[in-house]
């Protein structure tokens, strides 16, 4: 079967790996990134570099966006240079960024007005999974649009989970990251206590990571924290953003975000400490320097 032409917007830590998977699978690809230097290496693999999201979307059958937040997403989709100004009717639009449910629903309405279908399809996994094609997609939107996009999504993933109508994928991703963010914040505090108290750190972390608290994120991040390895797999400032969006959803559903607000404060303190552009695991550094 002839492979669909895809436009990919946003070539950062996650988007770059995802776009390379599509190129490797033989999809005709046009790419756009706000800083062109991140897009230029993709031309060597056969991708076309577009000057605007509108140009990238022209002629595409599927458009995928992977950016940092609502503001960046709006910049990709809307305006005279945005995707919706250039996408032909019938194009499947996929927003894989971690965004607010409110914006996803607004974007779906604008996509429908342009004759296009929108899937909100954020992912779980970080940089290594994106590079290896082992992401999991949480998908909201119409089943027919998903079936059109499924082969392309399969080239980037190990699992595709259709959760229901528009906004379902975005909401579950915020809940997922809310749980991860709270665990990471509590791990940072706990490990700092282990180090400050004089406990045998290796023995203590063996107990904690192999016992009941030893979730996958605790096991992964504890190793990075101990090694002071903060090369970004997931930017700390993006976890702060996700917790803010998740807290808004909790409040919208009449639930007080108690742990959400507490964890968000931890990440805001880490950003003030200068660690926002580091890996999520750098959330521990603020505790290590407290006196």
Rosetta blueprint (number, residue, H / E / L):
1 X L
2 X L
3 X L
4 X L
5 X L
6 X E
7 X E
8 X E
9 X E
10 X L
11 X L
12 X L
13 X L
14 X L
15 X H
16 X H
17 X H
18 X H
19 X H
20 X H
21 X H
22 X H
23 X H
24 X H
25 X L
26 X L
27 X L
28 X L
29 X E
30 X E
31 X E
32 X E
33 X L
34 X L
35 X L
36 X H
37 X H
38 X H
39 X H
40 X H
41 X H
42 X H
43 X H
44 X L
45 X L
46 X L
47 X L
48 X E
49 X E
50 X L
51 X L
52 X L
53 X H
54 X H
55 X H
56 X H
57 X H
58 X L
59 X L
60 X L
61 X L
62 X E
63 X E
64 X E
65 X E
66 X L
67 X L
68 X L
69 X L
70 X H
71 X H
72 X H
73 X H
74 X H
75 X H
76 X H
77 X H
78 X L
79 X L
80 X L
81 X L
82 X L
83 X H
84 X H
85 X H
86 X L
87 X L
88 X L
89 X L
90 X L
91 X L
92 X E
93 X E
94 X E
95 X E
96 X L
97 X L
98 X L
99 X L
100 X L
101 X H
102 X H
103 X H
104 X H
105 X H
106 X H
107 X H
108 X H
109 X H
110 X H
111 X H
112 X H
113 X H
114 X L
115 X L
116 X L
117 X E
118 X E
119 X E
120 X E
121 X E
122 X E
123 X E
124 X E
125 X L
126 X L
127 X H
128 X H
129 X H
130 X H
131 X H
132 X H
133 X L
134 X L
135 X E
136 X E
137 X E
138 X E
139 X E
140 X E
141 X L
142 X L
143 X H
144 X H
145 X H
146 X H
147 X H
148 X H
149 X H
150 X H
151 X H
152 X H
153 X H
154 X H
155 X L
156 X L
157 X E
158 X E
159 X E
160 X E
161 X E
162 X E
163 X E
164 X E
165 X L
166 X L
167 X L
168 X H
169 X H
170 X H
171 X H
172 X H
173 X H
174 X H
175 X H
176 X H
177 X H
178 X H
179 X H
180 X H
181 X H
182 X H
183 X H
184 X H
185 X H
186 X H
187 X H
188 X H
189 X H
190 X H
191 X H
192 X H
193 X H
194 X H
195 X H
196 X H
197 X H
198 X L
199 X L
200 X L
201 X H
202 X H
203 X H
204 X H
205 X H
206 X H
207 X H
208 X H
209 X H
210 X H
211 X L
212 X L
213 X L
214 X L
215 X L
216 X H
217 X H
218 X H
219 X H
220 X H
221 X H
222 X H
223 X H
224 X H
225 X H
226 X H
227 X H
228 X L
229 X L
230 X L
231 X L
232 X L
233 X L
234 X L
235 X E
236 X H
237 X H
238 X H
239 X H
240 X H
241 X H
242 X H
243 X H
244 X H
245 X H
246 X H
247 X H
248 X H
249 X H
250 X H
251 X H
252 X H
253 X L
254 X L
255 X L
256 X L
257 X L
258 X H
259 X H
260 X H
261 X H
262 X H
263 X H
264 X H
265 X H
266 X H
267 X H
268 X H
269 X H
270 X H
271 X H
272 X H
273 X L
274 X L
275 X L
276 X L
277 X L
278 X L
279 X E
280 X H
281 X H
282 X H
283 X H
284 X H
285 X H
286 X H
287 X H
288 X H
289 X L
290 X L
291 X L
